[in-house]
Amino acid sequence: MPEQAMTRTTVTIFGEEYRLRSDLPEETVQALAHHVDSVMRVLAAKGLGAVNPTRLAVLTALNLAEDLFRVRAEYEELLAAMQHRWRSKREVKQAHEG
């Protein structure tokens, strides 16, 4: 399988510029960086006083990990429900055929 070309993109997150290389389209990298920046700014606004950027980055990572875990759990529940429904329909169909 051929490797995808790496794209260089400069993004700004919480006032800092980062030059990134990715196999994702530049628009996707920019959207991801914008999302991370938005989460960091929301969390920073909730804090009092000066913001330690390292601590803020860890809190942002935890916040995004929580979102990921929640979405994965919802996906698993939806997948299980769909599989149950599919099996039920298949069983009804087989009962009518047999």
C-alpha positions as CSV (number, residue, x, y, z in Angstrom):
1,M,0.0,0.0,0.0
2,P,1.5,3.3,-1.0
3,E,2.3,5.9,1.7
4,Q,0.3,9.1,1.7
5,A,2.3,12.3,1.2
6,M,3.0,14.2,4.3
7,T,1.6,17.8,4.5
8,R,3.3,20.6,6.5
9,T,0.8,22.9,8.2
10,T,1.3,25.7,10.6
11,V,-1.3,26.0,13.3
12,T,-1.8,28.3,16.3
13,I,-2.9,26.8,19.6
14,F,-3.3,29.0,22.6
15,G,-1.1,31.7,21.1
16,E,1.7,29.4,20.1
17,E,2.5,28.4,16.6
18,Y,3.3,24.8,15.7
19,R,4.6,23.4,12.4
20,L,3.1,20.0,12.0
21,R,3.6,17.2,9.5
22,S,0.6,15.0,8.9
23,D,-0.9,12.7,6.3
24,L,-4.3,14.4,6.9
25,P,-5.5,17.2,4.7
26,E,-4.4,20.6,5.8
27,E,-8.1,21.7,6.4
28,T,-8.5,18.7,8.8
29,V,-5.3,19.6,10.7
30,Q,-6.4,23.2,11.0
31,A,-9.9,22.1,12.2
32,L,-8.3,19.8,14.8
33,A,-6.0,22.6,16.0
34,H,-8.9,25.0,16.2
35,H,-10.9,22.6,18.3
36,V,-7.9,22.1,20.7
37,D,-7.4,25.8,20.9
38,S,-11.1,26.4,21.7
39,V,-11.1,23.8,24.4
40,M,-8.0,25.3,26.0
41,R,-9.5,28.8,25.9
42,V,-12.7,27.5,27.5
43,L,-10.8,25.8,30.3
44,A,-8.5,28.8,30.7
45,A,-11.5,31.1,31.1
46,K,-12.8,28.8,34.0
47,G,-9.5,29.2,35.9
48,L,-8.6,32.0,38.2
49,G,-5.3,33.9,37.9
50,A,-2.4,33.1,35.7
51,V,-2.7,29.9,33.5
52,N,0.1,27.4,33.5
53,P,0.2,26.3,29.9
54,T,1.5,22.8,30.7
55,R,-1.3,22.2,33.2
56,L,-3.8,23.6,30.8
57,A,-2.6,21.3,28.1
58,V,-3.0,18.3,30.4
59,L,-6.5,19.4,31.4
60,T,-7.3,19.8,27.7
61,A,-6.0,16.3,26.9
62,L,-8.1,14.9,29.8
63,N,-11.2,16.8,28.6
64,L,-10.7,15.5,25.0
65,A,-10.0,11.9,26.3
66,E,-13.3,12.1,28.3
67,D,-15.1,13.1,25.1
68,L,-13.5,10.3,23.2
69,F,-14.4,7.7,25.8
70,R,-18.0,8.9,25.9
71,V,-18.3,8.8,22.1
72,R,-16.8,5.3,22.0
73,A,-19.2,4.1,24.6
74,E,-22.2,5.6,22.7
75,Y,-20.9,3.9,19.5
76,E,-20.6,0.5,21.2
77,E,-24.1,0.9,22.6
78,L,-25.5,1.8,19.2
79,L,-23.6,-1.0,17.5
80,A,-24.9,-3.5,20.0
81,A,-28.5,-2.2,19.5
82,M,-28.2,-2.4,15.7
83,Q,-26.8,-6.0,16.0
84,H,-29.6,-7.0,18.3
85,R,-32.2,-5.5,15.9
86,W,-30.6,-7.2,12.9
87,R,-30.5,-10.6,14.7
88,S,-34.2,-10.1,15.8
89,K,-35.3,-9.3,12.2
90,R,-33.3,-12.3,10.9
91,E,-34.9,-14.6,13.4
92,V,-38.4,-13.4,12.5
93,K,-37.6,-13.9,8.9
94,Q,-36.3,-17.4,9.5
95,A,-39.4,-18.2,11.6
96,H,-41.7,-17.2,8.7
97,E,-39.7,-19.2,6.2
98,G,-39.4,-22.3,8.2
